[in-house]
Amino acid sequence: MVQQKAARRRDWKADPMQGMARRLNSELRFNNEDFKAIQFGLVPYEIGDKWFMFMEGDWLYMHHSWTGYCAYKIRFEQDGFGNMKVAEIWASEHDQYSNRPNAISSEIIEVLLIHCLLRRNKHMIAEQTTPLQLWPEYGKSA
């Protein structure tokens, strides 16, 4: 099934980010066409869809679809050249994520943006190479 409308917070369970969060760095930039796809978000359709993502204002919220838990939030801004850039990323310090290095968290976010929202292939994290290893993090998008 193809998503017909942009995702909104009310479309799925979306709890606020709880507890501490850490700021991550990113150099990601998107042209207008790609940013429109990001703004459209993602509403889970089947059990293998592990993420719910939606925009509110300049912020993209990334929630685990099964729990509604907010894992990441990303603020976008204009880069001065007509593109949108990632201005800041916040990653939850929830126990599942607290021991993950910032570089791995940043790569997970990039893969989720490119695979789930832009529907493109992206090189996967080196330590996890098989779909079975990737499924817990990415779901069917892996």
C-alpha positions as CSV (number, residue, x, y, z in Angstrom):
1,M,0.0,0.0,0.0
2,V,1.2,3.5,-0.9
3,Q,1.0,6.2,1.7
4,Q,-1.6,8.8,0.4
5,K,-0.9,11.8,2.7
6,A,1.8,13.3,4.8
7,A,2.3,11.6,8.2
8,R,1.1,13.6,11.2
9,R,1.7,13.0,14.9
10,R,-1.9,11.8,15.4
11,D,-1.5,9.0,12.7
12,W,0.3,6.6,15.1
13,K,1.5,6.3,18.7
14,A,4.1,9.0,19.2
15,D,5.3,9.5,22.8
16,P,7.6,12.5,23.5
17,M,11.3,11.9,23.8
18,Q,11.9,10.8,27.4
19,G,14.8,11.5,29.7
20,M,18.2,12.7,28.6
21,A,19.2,13.2,25.0
22,R,22.5,13.7,23.3
23,R,23.3,16.0,20.4
24,L,24.8,14.5,17.2
25,N,26.6,16.2,14.4
26,S,25.6,15.9,10.7
27,E,26.7,17.3,7.4
28,L,23.6,16.0,5.6
29,R,22.0,18.3,3.0
30,F,18.9,17.7,0.8
31,N,17.6,19.3,-2.3
32,N,14.0,20.6,-2.4
33,E,12.7,17.4,-4.0
34,D,14.3,15.1,-1.4
35,F,13.2,17.4,1.4
36,K,9.6,17.2,0.2
37,A,9.9,13.4,0.5
38,I,11.3,13.8,4.0
39,Q,8.4,16.1,5.0
40,F,5.9,13.5,3.8
41,G,7.2,11.2,6.6
42,L,6.3,7.5,7.0
43,V,3.3,5.8,8.6
44,P,3.8,2.1,9.3
45,Y,1.6,-0.2,7.2
46,E,2.7,-3.7,8.3
47,I,4.5,-5.4,11.1
48,G,7.9,-5.1,9.3
49,D,7.6,-1.3,9.2
50,K,9.5,-0.5,12.4
51,W,9.5,3.3,12.1
52,F,6.9,6.1,12.3
53,M,8.3,9.5,11.1
54,F,6.6,12.9,10.8
55,M,7.4,16.6,10.5
56,E,6.2,19.3,12.8
57,G,7.5,22.7,11.8
58,D,11.3,22.3,11.1
59,W,11.5,19.1,13.2
60,L,11.4,15.5,11.9
61,Y,10.5,13.0,14.7
62,M,11.5,9.4,14.4
63,H,9.6,6.9,16.5
64,H,9.7,3.2,16.9
65,S,6.4,2.1,15.5
66,W,5.9,-0.8,17.9
67,T,6.3,1.3,21.1
68,G,5.8,4.9,20.0
69,Y,9.1,5.7,21.6
70,C,10.9,8.7,20.2
71,A,14.4,7.7,19.3
72,Y,15.6,10.7,17.3
73,K,14.5,14.2,16.4
74,I,16.1,16.3,13.7
75,R,15.8,20.0,12.9
76,F,16.3,21.2,9.4
77,E,17.1,24.7,8.1
78,Q,18.0,26.4,4.8
79,D,21.7,26.2,3.9
80,G,21.9,29.5,2.0
81,F,22.1,27.7,-1.4
82,G,18.5,26.7,-1.8
83,N,18.9,23.3,0.0
84,M,17.9,22.1,3.4
85,K,20.5,21.0,5.8
86,V,20.4,19.1,9.1
87,A,20.8,21.8,11.8
88,E,20.7,19.6,14.8
89,I,20.0,16.0,15.8
90,W,19.0,14.7,19.2
91,A,19.3,11.0,20.1
92,S,17.5,9.6,23.0
93,E,19.7,8.3,25.9
94,H,17.2,5.5,26.5
95,D,19.0,2.3,27.7
96,Q,18.9,0.7,24.2
97,Y,20.9,3.6,22.7
98,S,23.1,5.0,25.5
99,N,26.1,2.8,24.7
100,R,26.0,3.4,21.0
101,P,28.8,5.6,19.6
102,N,27.7,8.9,18.1
103,A,29.0,7.9,14.7
104,I,26.8,4.8,14.6
105,S,23.8,6.7,15.7
106,S,24.4,9.3,13.0
107,E,24.8,6.5,10.4
108,I,21.6,4.9,11.5
109,I,19.7,8.2,11.0
110,E,21.2,8.6,7.6
111,V,20.2,5.1,6.5
112,L,16.7,5.6,7.9
113,L,16.3,8.9,6.0
114,I,17.7,7.5,2.7
115,H,16.0,4.0,2.9
116,C,12.7,4.8,4.5
117,L,11.9,8.3,3.3
118,L,13.8,8.7,0.1
119,R,13.4,5.0,-0.9
120,R,17.0,4.7,-2.1
121,N,19.7,2.2,-1.3
122,K,22.4,3.2,1.1
123,H,25.6,1.5,2.2
124,M,24.8,-0.3,5.5
125,I,26.8,-0.2,8.7
126,A,29.9,-2.2,8.3
127,E,29.5,-4.4,11.4
128,Q,26.0,-5.5,10.3
129,T,26.0,-6.9,6.8
130,T,23.1,-9.3,6.6
131,P,19.4,-8.4,6.4
132,L,18.8,-10.6,9.5
133,Q,21.3,-8.5,11.5
134,L,19.9,-5.3,10.2
135,W,16.2,-6.1,10.8
136,P,16.0,-5.2,14.5
137,E,17.1,-1.6,13.7
138,Y,15.6,-1.0,10.3
139,G,12.8,-3.4,9.8
140,K,11.8,-4.3,6.2
141,S,13.6,-1.3,4.8
142,A,16.9,-3.2,5.2
